[in-house]
Amino acid sequence: MSAELMILLIVIATALVFDFTNGFHDTANAMATSIATGALKPRVAVALSGVLNLIGAFLSVSVAATVAKGIVQLDEVGGQDLLVIVFAGLVGGILWNLLTWLLGLPSSSSHALFGGLIGSTIAALGWSGVIWVSGSEGVLIKIVIPAILAPVIAALVAAIATFLVYRITRGVDEDKSNEGFRWGQIGSASLVSLAHGTNDAQKTMGIIFLALVAYGSLDQDDHMPLWVMSACAVAIALGTYLGGWRIIRTLGKGLVEIESPQGLAAESTSAAIILTSAHFGLPLSTTQTATGAILGTGIGKGAEVRWRVMGRMAVAWLLTLPMAGIVGAICWAIAHLIGGLPGVLVVFGILIFGALGIYLRSRRDPVGTHNVNEWPDGAPPQSSIEQNHAG
């Protein structure tokens, strides 16, 4: 087996690991509100979400095309050099995903991936190696602008929807109303899960497609192989079923005290925006969209919004692209300095030890189905240490 083929296999395996972390990191986007309101039991919620993520992954490849062809200037690099760039970017994305999961921060898995890939590309090729703007394509148009607009639009739409829901149902018995909304939440949360699979699984498909182009197995204009779609669908579904309980607790209980009408409004808003973005090939952050929608329900109801928690989330959003980019650049530099397969194996070892360290740290204060709907002391954490204990 050649060194280049070994690197390709490592890249594919790492991409599927990222897809797995994407699944459990983003389960909260679909199911946090349904779990918080009691519409679905925690384990049932993540199982349902996992199945629908699996199905959603097969519905479109528009986002995958954006990831595969819209970030790296493919005419400037190829072969093993491109494989190392992709690999280093994946490591940056995975490590940022795991760190923010440990802290219970719903940051964007999508932006972690893009940040890692952009960072490793800049380190390898310079700023010109990234497609910043190219007509209606490029990082600024397809990634940065949607990242700014999505949470704002989601918050606005969800606020209006929540206001209207409470206005329309104000004369209805509250218990009967909430029961009906809880049933509605099952449908809306399912739609978000389907949308998440459609949007997020494609990002890993695009990365693997990019790696196969670099190796020479595919041409840029080839169709997405079925085995790539299937592998990514299974990986994100398994990660979703694992359940990102730490982030589920933050979104479900940390930002706004969610009631069933708010949950339905938030999930419906998120699903509509995510599916629309997938249709146009925009690799949208489902996390930022879902968080914006939940924030909007608090505003629309006139309920207490925990702005300090929202502030920590916003800081994580701002840091995701650059921090994942820095890690991706460092990983590329290490792999490049050592050279070839040995360099890739060293970086792979760094990924394994980093992931293991984060996992062991998480075991000191586990979050699971037994405490996913509880904040310590009944209130959101106020310090970084308490935030850690909040899952």
C-alpha positions, 0 to 999 in steps of 0.5 A: 500500500502506497503512502499516499493511499494510506494518507487518503484512508486516514483522511477519510477516517478522520472526516467520518470522525468529524461527522460523528462529532458533528452529530452529537455536538448538534443534536441539541439543535433539533431536540433540546427544546422538545426534551426541555418541555417534556414533549419527548423523553431524552433517549427517544428524542436522540434516537428519532433525531438519529434516524432522521439525520440518516434519511436527511443525508440522502436528500441533497448534495448542493451543500457538499458541492460548495464545500468540495469546490468553494473553499480551496483553490484546487488549481493551485494544489493537488495530490498528497499536498491537498490531502494533508491540507484537508487532514489538518483542517479536519483535526482543527475542526474536531478538536474545537468541536470537542472543546466546546462540547466539554464547555457546553457551548453550542458553537458551530460545527460547520464553522469549526470545519471551515475554519480548520480547512481555511487555516490549513490552506492559508498555512500551505498556500497563503491567502490566495489559496482560499476562494474568498469571493468568486462571483456568487461563490466563495467563503465570504458569500457562502459562509461568512454572510450567512453566519451573520444573518442566520441567527438574526433572521431566526431570532426575528422570525421566531419572536414574531411566531411566538408572539402570534402563537400566544396571542392566538391561543390566549383564550384556550385552556393552558393545559390543553394548549400545551399538550397540543403544542407538545405533539406539534413539537414532535413533528417540528423537531423531526423536521429540524433533524431531517434538515440537519442531516440534509445540511450537515452530513453534506459538509463531510461528504464534500470533504471526502469528495475533495480528498478523492479528487486530490488522490485522483479517484474522482474528477471535480465534475463527477457525481457524489459516490453513493458509498460516501453519502452512506458512510457520512449518513451513518456517522452523523446518525450514530453521533446524534444517537450518542446525544450531546447532553452537555449542549442539549442542557445549555440550549434547553435550559440555559438560555430561556425557560422554554414552554411548548408553544415556544418550542414549536415556534423555535423548531419550525423557524429553524427547520424552514431556514435550514432547509432553505439554505440547503436548497441554495447550497449554503453551508449554514450553521444549524447551531447558530440558527437554532440558538437564534430561534430559541432566543427569539422565542424568549423575546417574543414571549417577553420572558427572561433571556439569560444574556450572560449565557448568550454572551458566552455563546456569541464569544464562542461563535466569534472564536470558532473560525479563527481558533479552528483555523489556528489549530488547522494551520499548526497541524499542517505545519507539524505534518509538513515539517516532519513530511509525508506519512510520518507527519500525518501519523504524528498529527493523528496521534495528537488528535487521539491524545487530545480527544482522550484528554477532553473525554476524561475531563468530561467524566469528572462532571458527567451530563446525561439523561438523568440531569439534562433538564437541570441547571446546577443550583437551579440557575445558569453558571456564572463563572467559567468553572461553573460553566464547565460543571453545567455540561 
